[in-house]
Amino acid sequence: MDGDWFTRCGHCHLHWGRHGAAGLLAASAGQVLLQQRAGPASGAGTWGLFGGARHSDEDPVTAALRETAEESTLPIDEVRVHGIATEDHGDWAYHTVFGTVPEPVAVRPASWETAAAAWVPEDEVARWSLFEPFGNAWPRLRPGLRRPVLVVDCANVMGARADGWWRDRAGAAGRLRDDLGEVARCGTTGIDPFDRCLPEVVLVVEGAARGIGPGETGVRVVDAPRVGDDAIVEQVELAGPDTRPIVVTADRALRERCRVAGAAVLGPRWLLDRLG
């Protein structure tokens, strides 16, 4: 494979992977999957991420999942990827790919590169003997363990852009849903610690805009039975322990209710700047 060799970055450090490298930071039920490095590998005996060299025809997600499948028995088709964080060294980069799995299934070594695999409680990771680059990055990466769920206040966001929504609320809601489909498919920026985040997208619709459905967008559309604010707070409260709800609204009272329920809050301008 054309990525399997050493190279020097722009800072003259020696790295494995001609085209960079990628690893999977998998989480489930408050635990993180770690690999104990084996054999002649750098940092043998320490714990880090499953991963390795990225090849010229691979994106970071493909590389991280392939390497994990080669080095362990983790069922890759159960990994739900939700973000990428990149550490750029100049002419070389390491990509951490974040994902969740439904439950912490037993994982065993599958190659000479892996001495052992373990699910480690999130709060205990820093106390393990960590591979130095991962140990240095862990405090920055830890906030990305939970899968972001972007809950969008349709009425509030529609009101922030002058596209004729007052003449046709359902049509404007449909356009917003379609625009959000690009976020659901390709991800977005501006959510730490990710350089690119791939959130679940939920659009809460009320009043005359109800009934537009999800279409082919990948966006989950929720029709509020009565008050839209109540349905939005309900979506926050229903979010699972491995998720991180983020509500998009400018409504002050709703913002406070969402924060109390455990959500982060962003304004419509943040979203509209990313929709183009």
LINBELNOR-V825295 format. One record per pair of residues at least 12 apart in sequence whose ideal C-beta (glycine too) atoms are under 10 Angstrom apart, sorted by the first residue. I is the first residue (numbers start at 1). J is the second residue. D is the distance in whole Angstrom. If there is no record, write none. Layout:
BEGIN
[[I;J;D] [I;J;D]]
END
This chain:
BEGIN
[[1;18;10] [1;19;10] [1;52;10] [1;53;7] [1;54;10] [1;55;5] [1;56;9] [1;57;10] [1;58;9] [1;66;10] [2;18;7] [2;19;7] [2;53;9] [2;55;6] [2;56;5] [2;57;8] [3;16;9] [3;17;5] [3;18;5] [3;19;5] [3;20;8] [3;21;8] [3;22;10] [3;52;8] [3;53;4] [3;54;5] [3;55;4] [3;56;7] [3;57;9] [3;58;8] [3;63;8] [4;16;8] [4;17;8] [4;18;8] [4;19;10] [4;52;8] [4;53;5] [4;55;8] [5;17;8] [5;18;5] [5;19;10] [5;53;8] [6;18;8] [6;53;10] [7;19;8] [7;20;9] [7;53;9] [7;91;8] [7;92;6] [8;89;9] [8;90;10] [8;91;8] [8;92;8] [9;88;9] [9;89;4] [9;90;5] [9;91;5] [9;92;4] [9;93;8] [9;94;10] [10;88;9] [10;89;6] [10;90;2] [10;91;5] [10;92;7] [11;89;6] [11;90;6] [11;91;9] [11;92;9] [12;89;10] [12;90;9] [13;89;6] [13;90;9] [13;92;8] [14;42;10] [14;92;10] [15;42;10] [15;53;9] [15;89;7] [15;91;10] [15;92;5] [15;93;9] [15;94;8] [15;133;10] [16;41;9] [16;42;7] [16;52;7] [16;53;6] [16;92;10] [16;94;10] [17;51;9] [17;52;7] [17;53;3] [17;54;6] [17;55;9] [17;63;9] [17;92;7] [17;93;9] [17;94;8] [18;53;7] [18;54;9] [18;55;8] [18;56;8] [18;92;9] [19;53;7] [19;54;5] [19;55;6] [19;56;5] [19;57;9] [19;58;8] [19;63;9] [19;92;9] [19;93;9] [20;53;8] [20;54;5] [20;55;10] [20;56;10] [20;58;9] [20;60;8] [20;63;8] [20;86;9] [20;87;10] [20;88;9] [20;89;9] [20;91;9] [20;92;6] [20;93;5] [20;94;7] [20;95;7] [21;49;10] [21;51;6] [21;52;6] [21;53;5] [21;54;6] [21;60;9] [21;63;8] [21;64;9] [21;67;8] [21;87;10] [21;92;8] [21;93;8] [21;94;5] [21;95;7] [21;133;10] [22;49;9] [22;51;5] [22;52;8] [22;53;8] [22;54;5] [22;58;8] [22;59;9] [22;60;4] [22;61;8] [22;62;8] [22;63;4] [22;64;4] [22;65;9] [22;66;9] [22;67;7] [22;68;10] [22;84;8] [22;86;9] [22;93;9] [22;94;7] [22;95;4] [22;96;8] [22;97;6] [23;35;9] [23;48;7] [23;49;3] [23;50;6] [23;51;2] [23;52;8] [23;60;9] [23;63;9] [23;64;6] [23;67;7] [23;68;8] [23;71;10] [23;94;7] [23;95;8] [23;96;6] [23;97;7] [23;131;10] [23;133;10] [23;134;8] [24;49;6] [24;50;5] [24;51;6] [24;61;9] [24;63;10] [24;64;4] [24;65;7] [24;66;10] [24;67;7] [24;68;5] [24;69;10] [24;71;10] [24;72;9] [24;74;8] [24;76;9] [24;79;7] [24;81;9] [24;95;10] [24;96;8] [24;97;5] [24;98;8] [24;99;6] [25;48;10] [25;49;6] [25;50;9] [25;51;9] [25;64;9] [25;83;9] [25;85;9] [25;96;5] [25;97;7] [25;98;5] [25;99;7] [25;100;10] [25;134;9] [25;137;9] [25;138;9] [25;141;6] [25;142;9] [25;144;7] [25;145;7] [26;49;8] [26;50;8] [26;64;10] [26;65;10] [26;68;8] [26;72;10] [26;74;7] [26;76;10] [26;78;10] [26;79;6] [26;80;10] [26;81;10] [26;97;9] [26;98;8] [26;99;5] [26;100;7] [26;101;6] [26;104;9] [26;107;9] [26;119;9] [26;145;9] [27;82;10] [27;98;8] [27;99;8] [27;100;5] [27;101;8] [27;104;9] [27;119;9] [27;122;7] [27;142;10] [27;144;9] [27;145;4] [27;146;7] [27;147;9] [27;242;7] [28;78;9] [28;79;10] [28;99;9] [28;100;6] [28;101;5] [28;102;7] [28;103;6] [28;104;4] [28;105;8] [28;119;7] [28;145;10] [28;241;10] [28;242;7] [29;100;9] [29;101;9] [29;102;9] [29;103;6] [29;104;6] [29;119;8] [29;121;9] [29;122;10] [29;240;10] [29;241;7] [29;242;7] [30;104;9] [30;119;10] [30;121;6] [30;122;5] [30;123;8] [30;145;9] [30;146;10] [30;241;7] [30;242;8] [31;103;10] [31;104;5] [31;118;9] [31;119;4] [31;120;6] [31;121;6] [31;122;7] [31;123;10] [31;124;9] [31;125;9] [31;145;9] [32;47;10] [32;49;9] [32;104;9] [32;118;9] [32;119;7] [32;120;5] [32;121;8] [32;122;6] [32;124;9] [32;125;6] [32;128;10] [32;138;9] [32;141;10] [32;142;9] [32;145;7] [33;49;8] [33;50;7] [33;68;9] [33;72;8] [33;74;7] [33;79;10] [33;99;9] [33;101;8] [33;104;7] [33;105;10] [33;107;6] [33;117;7] [33;118;8] [33;119;6] [33;120;8] [34;46;10] [34;47;4] [34;48;7] [34;49;7] [34;50;8] [34;107;10] [34;116;9] [34;117;7] [34;118;6] [34;119;8] [34;120;5] [34;125;7] [34;128;7] [34;130;8] [34;131;9] [34;134;8] [35;47;7] [35;48;6] [35;49;6] [35;50;5] [35;51;8] [35;67;10] [35;68;9] [35;71;7] [35;72;7] [35;74;10] [35;107;9] [35;109;8] [35;113;8] [35;114;5] [35;115;8] [35;116;8] [35;117;6] [35;118;8] [35;131;9] [35;134;10] [36;48;8] [36;109;8] [36;113;10] [36;114;7] [36;115;4] [36;116;4] [36;117;7] [36;118;7] [36;128;9] [36;129;9] [36;131;9] [37;49;10] [37;50;10] [37;71;10] [37;113;7] [37;114;8] [37;115;7] [37;116;10] [37;131;6] [37;134;10] [38;71;9] [38;109;7] [38;111;9] [38;112;6] [38;113;6] [38;114;6] [38;115;4] [38;116;8] [39;111;9] [39;112;5] [39;113;7] [39;114;9] [39;115;8] [40;112;9] [40;113;9] [41;112;9] [41;113;6] [41;114;9] [41;115;9] [41;131;9] [42;131;8] [42;132;9] [42;133;9] [43;129;9] [43;130;9] [43;131;4] [43;132;7] [43;133;8] [43;134;9] [43;135;10] [44;113;10] [44;115;8] [44;131;9] [45;115;7] [45;116;10] [45;129;7] [45;131;9] [46;115;10] [46;128;8] [46;129;5] [46;130;6] [46;131;4] [46;132;7] [46;134;8] [46;135;8] [47;115;9] [47;116;9] [47;117;10] [47;118;8] [47;120;8] [47;125;8] [47;128;5] [47;129;6] [47;130;5] [47;131;6] [47;134;8] [47;135;9] [48;128;10] [48;130;6] [48;131;3] [48;132;9] [48;133;7] [48;134;4] [48;135;8] [48;137;10] [48;138;10] [49;64;8] [49;67;9] [49;68;8] [49;71;10] [49;94;10] [49;96;7] [49;97;9] [49;131;8] [49;133;9] [49;134;6] [49;137;9] [49;141;9] [50;64;8] [50;65;9] [50;67;6] [50;68;4] [50;69;9] [50;70;9] [50;71;5] [50;72;5] [50;74;7] [50;107;9] [50;110;10] [50;111;10] [50;113;9] [50;114;7] [50;117;8] [51;63;8] [51;64;6] [51;65;10] [51;66;9] [51;67;5] [51;68;7] [51;70;10] [51;71;8] [51;94;8] [51;95;9] [51;96;8] [51;97;8] [51;113;10] [51;134;10] [52;64;9] [52;66;9] [52;67;4] [52;68;9] [52;70;8] [52;71;8] [52;111;10] [52;113;8] [53;67;8] [54;66;9] [54;67;9] [54;93;9] [54;94;9] [54;95;7] [59;84;9] [59;95;9] [59;97;10] [60;81;10] [60;84;6] [60;85;10] [60;86;8] [60;93;9] [60;94;9] [60;95;4] [60;96;9] [60;97;6] [60;195;10] [60;196;9] [61;79;10] [61;81;6] [61;83;10] [61;84;7] [61;95;8] [61;97;5] [61;99;9] [61;196;10] [61;198;9] [62;97;9] [63;95;7] [63;97;8] [64;76;10] [64;79;9] [64;81;8] [64;84;9] [64;95;7] [64;96;8] [64;97;4] [64;98;10] [64;99;8] [65;77;9] [65;79;7] [65;81;8] [65;97;7] [65;99;8] [67;97;10] [67;111;10] [67;113;9] [68;97;9] [68;99;9] [68;107;9] [68;110;9] [69;110;8] [69;111;10] [70;110;7] [70;111;6] [70;113;8] [70;114;9] [71;107;10] [71;109;7] [71;110;6] [71;111;5] [71;112;9] [71;113;5] [71;114;5] [71;117;9] [72;107;5] [72;108;7] [72;109;7] [72;110;5] [72;111;8] [72;113;9] [72;114;6] [72;117;5] [73;105;9] [73;106;8] [73;107;6] [73;108;5] [73;109;8] [73;110;5] [73;114;10] [73;117;8] [74;99;10] [74;101;7] [74;105;7] [74;106;10] [74;107;5] [74;108;9] [74;110;9] [74;117;8] [75;101;8] [75;102;10] [75;105;7] [75;107;9] [76;99;9] [76;101;10] [77;101;10] [78;99;9] [78;100;9] [78;101;5] [78;102;6] [78;103;9] [78;105;8] [79;97;9] [79;98;10] [79;99;4] [79;100;7] [79;101;6] [79;102;10] [80;98;10] [80;99;6] [80;100;5] [80;101;7] [80;102;8] [80;147;7] [80;198;9] [80;200;9] [80;242;9] [81;97;6] [81;98;7] [81;99;5] [81;100;9] [81;147;9] [81;187;9] [81;198;6] [82;97;9] [82;98;6] [82;99;6] [82;100;7] [82;144;8] [82;145;10] [82;146;8] [82;147;4] [82;148;6] [82;149;9] [82;187;9] [82;191;10] [82;194;8] [82;197;7] [82;198;5] [82;199;7] [82;200;8] [82;242;10] [82;243;9] [82;244;9] [83;96;9] [83;97;8] [83;98;4] [83;99;8] [83;141;10] [83;144;6] [83;145;10] [83;146;10] [83;147;8] [83;148;7] [83;187;8] [83;188;10] [83;191;8] [83;192;10] [83;193;8] [83;194;4] [83;195;8] [83;196;7] [83;197;5] [83;198;6] [83;199;8] [84;96;7] [84;97;6] [84;98;7] [84;144;9] [84;187;8] [84;194;6] [84;195;6] [84;196;5] [84;197;8] [84;198;8] [85;97;8] [85;98;7] [85;137;8] [85;140;8] [85;141;6] [85;144;6] [85;192;9] [85;193;5] [85;194;6] [85;195;6] [85;196;9] [85;197;10] [86;194;9] [86;195;5] [86;196;8] [87;133;8] [87;136;9] [87;137;7] [87;140;9] [87;141;10] [87;195;10] [88;195;9] [93;195;10] [94;133;7] [94;134;10] [94;137;8] [95;195;8] [95;196;10] [96;134;9] [96;137;7] [96;140;9] [96;141;6] [96;144;8] [96;193;9] [96;194;9] [96;195;9] [97;198;10] [98;141;8] [98;144;5] [98;145;7] [98;146;9] [98;147;8] [98;148;10] [98;193;9] [98;194;7] [98;197;9] [98;198;9] [99;145;10] [99;147;8] [99;198;9] [100;145;8] [100;146;8] [100;147;5] [100;240;9] [100;242;5] [100;243;8] [101;119;10] [101;242;9] [102;242;9] [103;119;10] [104;118;10] [104;119;4] [104;120;10] [105;119;9] [106;119;9] [107;119;7] [122;142;7] [122;145;6] [122;146;10] [123;142;10] [125;138;6] [125;141;10] [125;142;8] [125;145;10] [126;138;6] [126;139;8] [126;142;9] [137;193;9] [139;193;10] [140;192;9] [140;193;6] [141;193;6] [141;194;10] [142;193;8] [143;191;10] [143;192;7] [143;193;5] [143;194;9] [143;244;8] [144;191;9] [144;192;8] [144;193;5] [144;194;6] [144;197;8] [144;244;9] [145;193;10] [145;242;8] [145;244;9] [146;239;9] [146;240;9] [146;241;8] [146;242;6] [146;243;6] [146;244;4] [146;245;9] [147;197;10] [147;198;9] [147;199;7] [147;200;7] [147;239;9] [147;240;8] [147;242;6] [147;243;5] [147;244;7] [147;245;10] [148;188;9] [148;191;6] [148;194;8] [148;197;6] [148;198;8] [148;199;4] [148;200;7] [148;201;9] [148;239;10] [148;243;7] [148;244;5] [148;245;8] [148;246;6] [148;264;9] [149;199;6] [149;200;5] [149;201;8] [149;202;6] [149;220;9] [149;235;8] [149;236;9] [149;238;9] [149;239;6] [149;240;9] [149;243;5] [149;244;7] [149;245;5] [149;246;7] [149;247;9] [149;263;9] [150;180;8] [150;183;7] [150;184;9] [150;188;8] [150;191;8] [150;197;9] [150;199;4] [150;200;7] [150;201;5] [150;202;7] [150;203;9] [150;219;9] [150;244;10] [150;245;8] [150;246;5] [150;247;8] [150;248;7] [150;266;8] [150;271;8] [151;199;10] [151;200;9] [151;201;8] [151;202;5] [151;203;8] [151;204;6] [151;220;10] [151;222;9] [151;231;9] [151;232;6] [151;233;9] [151;234;10] [151;235;5] [151;236;7] [151;239;8] [151;245;6] [151;246;7] [151;247;5] [151;248;7] [151;249;9] [151;258;8] [151;263;7] [151;265;10] [152;176;8] [152;177;9] [152;180;7] [152;183;9] [152;201;7] [152;202;7] [152;203;5] [152;204;7] [152;205;9] [152;219;9] [152;221;10] [152;222;10] [152;232;9] [152;235;10] [152;246;9] [152;247;8] [152;248;5] [152;249;8] [152;266;10] [152;268;9] [152;271;7] [153;203;9] [153;204;6] [153;205;10] [153;206;9] [153;228;7] [153;229;8] [153;231;10] [153;232;6] [153;247;7] [153;248;6] [153;249;4] [153;250;8] [153;251;7] [153;254;7] [153;255;10] [153;258;9] [153;268;8] [153;271;10] [154;169;9] [154;172;9] [154;173;5] [154;176;6] [154;177;8] [154;180;10] [154;203;5] [154;204;6] [154;205;5] [154;206;7] [154;207;9] [154;209;6] [154;210;9] [154;212;9] [154;221;9] [154;222;9] [154;223;10] [154;224;9] [154;228;7] [154;232;9] [154;248;10] [154;249;10] [155;169;8] [155;172;10] [155;173;8] [155;204;9] [155;205;8] [155;206;6] [155;207;7] [155;208;10] [155;209;7] [155;224;9] [155;228;6] [155;229;9] [155;249;9] [155;251;9] [156;204;10] [156;228;8] [156;229;9] [156;232;9] [156;247;10] [156;248;8] [156;249;5] [156;250;6] [156;251;6] [156;254;8] [156;267;9] [156;268;6] [157;172;10] [157;173;10] [157;176;6] [157;179;10] [157;180;9] [157;203;9] [157;248;6] [157;249;8] [157;250;8] [157;267;9] [157;268;5] [157;269;10] [157;271;6] [157;272;7] [157;275;9] [158;172;5] [158;173;6] [158;175;9] [158;176;6] [158;205;10] [158;209;8] [158;268;9] [159;172;9] [159;250;8] [159;251;10] [159;268;8] [160;248;10] [160;249;10] [160;250;7] [160;267;8] [160;268;4] [160;269;7] [160;271;9] [160;272;6] [161;175;9] [161;176;8] [161;179;10] [161;268;8] [161;269;10] [161;271;10] [161;272;6] [161;275;9] [163;175;7] [163;176;9] [165;209;9] [168;208;9] [168;209;9] [169;205;9] [169;206;9] [169;207;7] [169;208;4] [169;209;4] [169;210;9] [169;212;10] [170;205;9] [170;207;10] [170;208;6] [170;209;5] [170;210;8] [170;211;7] [170;212;6] [171;209;9] [171;212;9] [172;209;7] [172;212;10] [173;203;8] [173;205;5] [173;206;9] [173;207;10] [173;208;9] [173;209;4] [173;210;8] [173;211;9] [173;212;5] [173;221;9] [174;205;10] [174;209;8] [174;212;5] [174;213;9] [174;215;8] [174;217;10] [174;221;10] [175;212;10] [175;275;10] [176;203;7] [176;205;9] [176;209;9] [176;212;9] [176;219;9] [176;271;9] [176;272;10] [176;275;8] [177;201;9] [177;203;6] [177;205;8] [177;209;10] [177;212;6] [177;213;8] [177;214;7] [177;215;6] [177;217;6] [177;219;5] [177;220;10] [177;221;6] [178;212;10] [178;215;7] [178;216;9] [178;217;6] [178;219;8] [178;275;10] [179;217;9] [179;219;9] [179;271;9] [179;272;9] [179;274;9] [179;275;5] [179;276;8] [180;201;5] [180;202;9] [180;203;6] [180;217;7] [180;218;9] [180;219;5] [180;220;10] [180;221;10] [180;248;10] [180;271;8] [180;274;10] [180;275;7] [181;201;8] [181;203;10] [181;214;9] [181;215;7] [181;216;8] [181;217;3] [181;218;6] [181;219;6] [182;201;10] [182;217;8] [182;218;9] [182;219;10] [182;274;9] [182;275;7] [182;276;9] [183;197;9] [183;198;9] [183;199;7] [183;201;6] [183;217;9] [183;218;9] [183;219;8] [183;271;8] [183;274;7] [183;275;8] [184;198;8] [184;199;8] [184;200;8] [184;201;4] [184;202;10] [184;203;10] [184;214;10] [184;217;6] [184;218;4] [184;219;5] [184;220;9] [185;198;9] [185;201;10] [185;217;8] [185;218;6] [185;219;10] [186;198;8] [187;199;8] [187;274;10] [188;201;9] [188;270;10] [188;271;8] [188;274;5] [188;275;9] [189;273;10] [189;274;7] [190;266;8] [190;270;6] [190;271;9] [190;273;8] [190;274;7] [191;244;9] [191;246;7] [191;264;9] [191;266;8] [191;270;10] [192;264;10] [197;244;10] [197;246;9] [199;243;9] [199;244;9] [199;245;10] [199;246;7] [200;218;9] [200;219;9] [200;220;7] [200;239;9] [200;243;8] [200;245;10] [201;214;10] [201;217;8] [201;218;7] [201;219;5] [201;220;7] [201;221;10] [201;248;10] [202;219;7] [202;220;5] [202;221;8] [202;222;6] [202;231;10] [202;232;9] [202;235;6] [202;236;10] [202;238;10] [202;239;9] [202;245;9] [202;247;9] [202;248;10] [203;217;9] [203;219;5] [203;220;7] [203;221;5] [203;222;7] [203;223;10] [203;248;10] [204;220;10] [204;221;8] [204;222;5] [204;223;8] [204;224;6] [204;228;6] [204;229;9] [204;230;10] [204;231;5] [204;232;5] [204;233;10] [204;234;9] [204;235;7] [204;247;9] [204;248;10] [204;249;9] [205;221;6] [205;222;7] [205;223;6] [205;224;7] [205;228;8] [205;231;9] [206;222;9] [206;223;8] [206;224;4] [206;225;9] [206;226;8] [206;227;7] [206;228;3] [206;229;9] [206;230;10] [206;231;7] [206;232;9] [207;223;10] [207;224;8] [207;226;10] [207;227;10] [207;228;8] [209;221;10] [209;223;9] [209;224;10] [209;228;9] [210;222;10] [210;223;4] [210;224;7] [210;225;9] [210;228;10] [211;223;7] [220;235;9] [222;234;9] [222;235;7] [228;249;9] [228;251;9] [228;254;9] [229;249;9] [229;251;7] [229;253;7] [229;254;5] [229;257;7] [229;258;9] [230;254;10] [230;257;9] [232;245;10] [232;247;6] [232;248;10] [232;249;7] [232;251;9] [232;254;6] [232;257;8] [232;258;7] [232;261;9] [232;263;9] [233;247;9] [233;254;8] [233;257;5] [233;258;6] [233;260;9] [233;261;6] [233;263;9] [234;261;9] [235;247;8] [235;258;9] [235;261;9] [235;263;9] [236;257;9] [236;258;6] [236;259;9] [236;260;9] [236;261;4] [236;262;6] [236;263;4] [236;264;10] [236;265;10] [237;258;10] [237;261;5] [237;262;8] [237;263;9] [239;261;9] [239;262;8] [239;263;8] [244;262;9] [244;263;8] [244;264;7] [245;258;8] [245;261;8] [245;262;7] [245;263;4] [245;264;7] [245;265;10] [246;258;9] [246;263;6] [246;264;5] [246;265;7] [246;266;6] [246;270;10] [247;259;9] [247;261;9] [247;263;5] [247;264;7] [247;265;5] [247;266;7] [248;264;10] [248;265;8] [248;266;5] [248;267;7] [248;268;6] [248;269;10] [248;270;7] [248;271;5] [248;272;9] [249;265;7] [249;266;8] [249;267;8] [249;268;7] [249;271;10] [250;265;9] [250;266;10] [250;267;5] [250;268;5] [250;269;8] [251;265;10] [251;268;10] [255;267;9]]
END
